[in-house]
Amino acid sequence: MRYSREHKQETHDRIVKKASVRLREKGAHGIGVADLMKEAGLTHGGFYAHFDSREALVIEAFGYAMDRAMEHWRKQSDQVAPEKQLAQIVETYLSTLHRDNPGHGCSIPALGAEIARESPKTRKAFAGKLDEMVEMITDFIPNLPRKAARKQAIATLATMAGTMLLARIAGSSELSDEVLRAGKDSALEGARREPKLTAAKKAKQN
């Protein structure tokens, strides 16, 4: 039976969506192709009708996951004033809800360490999405010049992802909650930091 192009694309998208959740839950090597296809309601043999390799699926699945994360950030930021957008993202990211639901959360703490050991092609794709995340966070820092804002964005994202990783290692415990609080305070401190006036700006104001 020959399926339409639309049906094939819908099936492809369903596999990617299922894989993006399972990869974040189980890790890049925690679930096999056969299991992923079974969850999508398909046979193992149909895999290569959609992907050239397992690596191709992994790249597309984590790309999908990171795109969904950024889409979530956009929705969150739209709810508040520009100067409060970064704080809103930090609050939502460093939450117990995010900690306890890795399958629907950010790919960096869920897969970052594994991706760092993958092929150059996979790392390059991940790095591209990482740069998109940095640029988005940079947009949420309106009170600094672009270069300084990007530097702050990198530091903030690193704090957020590192905090989430440590919190998940500690599990649902007092230590985990303590880690979340400390990371949130650190990230928010950077988000609230006012830019230092240069001598030229001070002179202009006086």
N, C-alpha and C positions, 0 to 999 in steps of 0.2 A: 504494500500500500504506500503510495507516494503522498507525503505530507506537504502542505503549502509552506512557502518561505516564512510566512507569519507564524505558523505553528512551530516551525523549527526554531525561530528566534525566541518564542515564548518558552520553549523547552530549555533552550540554552540559558536564558535568563534565570529560569527556575533552578537549574543546576548551580549557577554562579551564586545565587542568593543562599541556597542551602549550604554550599561549600564555605561561604564567607562566615556563616555562623559557626559551623563545626570546626573550622580552622582556628577561630578565636577561642573556642572552648577546649579543643583537644591539642592544638599545636599543629604546625605545618606537616608533621609526620605522624600525628596521632590518629589519623583516620585514612583508610585506603580508598582507592577509586571505586571499588566494588560497593563499599558501604555508602559512599556519597551518591552513587547512581541509584542504589536501592532506595535511599531516602527520597530521591527525586521521582521515584516510581518508574525507573528505567532499568534496563539490563546493563551489565558491565560491558557487553559487546558494543553498545551504542555510544560509548564514551568518545571514540575517535571520529564519530560523525560530527562532533561539536568542538573538540580540542585536539591539537596536534600532539600534546604531551600533558603529563600531570603538572609540569612546571607552568604550562600555559594557563591551566585552570587556577593554580595557586596565584599567579600574577593578577589574573582578572578578578579573582575572588577578593583578594586583599585590597585591590584598587576600588572595587565596589564598596567594601567596608569603610575605607577611608573617605570616599565620596559621601557616604551616608553620614559619617561623623561630621563632616564639614557642613552638610545640609542641616544637620541638627544644630550646629553652632549658629548658622544663619538665622534659623527660626528663633533660637534663644536670644540672639543679639537684637533682633527686630522688636523685642518686647520692652527694651529699655533705651534710655538716652545714650548717645555715642560715648560719653565719658564713663558710662557704667557697663559697657558691653563686655570688656575683658573680665571684669569681676564676675559678671553673670556666667561667663563660660567656665571660669575657675570653680565657682560654687557648684555648678552642675557636674563638672568633670570629677572633682574630688568629693564625691558623695558615696555613701554606702550603697546606693542603688546601682551606680556604675561599677563599684567594686564587686558586687555580688552577681553581676550579669555580664561576664566577659564576652559571651557569645554575641551580645548586641552592643558592645562597647568599642572603644578605640583599639585599633590594631597595634599601636606602638608598644604598649606594655604587654599585650597578649602575644605578639609574634616578633617583636623587634629583635630579641636576642637570637632567635632562630634564623630570621631573614639575614642577619649579619654574617651567617655562615653558609648562605645559599650561593648560587652562581652569580657571576657579575651581572647577567641579564636581569635576574630577579632583584638584586640589590639596586640596580639602576632604576628599575620601575618603582620600587619602594621609595627610593630617594626622591624621585620626581614628585610623588604624592606628598612626601614629607615637606618638600619645599613649598608646595601649594598650601599646606597647613600653616607653615611659618608666615607666608605672605598674608594669609587670612588674619592671623593673629596680629600681624603688623598693622593691618587696617583698623584693628580695634584699639590702637594706641595713637590717638590723634594729637596728643600734646607733646610729641617729640619729632624732630626731623626724621625723615624716612630711614636713614642709615642707623640712627640710634634706636629707633622704634623696632627695626628688624632685629637688632642685637638683643633688645629686651624681650622680643617675641620668642627668640630661640631659647633664652634663659627660662622664660615662663613655661614653654612647652616641655623643656627638659625637666623642670621641676614637677610639672603635672604628671608626666609619664612615669618618671622615676618614683614619685610618691605612690602612684597607683600600683606599680609593680611591687613595691615593698609592702603596701597595705594588703595585697592579695597573698603575698608570701606568708604574712602573719595571720591570714584567715579572718573569720569574723570574731575578733577578740578585742580586748581593751587596748592591746598594743597596736592593732590595726587601726582602731579609731584614733589613737594618739598620733599615729603616722599621718593619717588623713588631715587631722587638725593642724599639725605642724607644717605639712606641705602646703595646705591651703593658706595659712598665715604668711608663709614665705612668698608664695605666688601672688597673693593679694597685696603684699607690701610692695612688690615690684610694680603691680598694676596701678597702685595709688601714688607711686612716687612722682613728685612734680619735677619737671626738668630744671636743671640748674641754669641760672641766667649767666650768659657770657658777659665779659667786661663790656663788649660793644653794646649788647642789649641793655645792660644796666645804665650805660651812659645815655643811650637813646631815651630811656624812660625818665631819666633825671633832667 
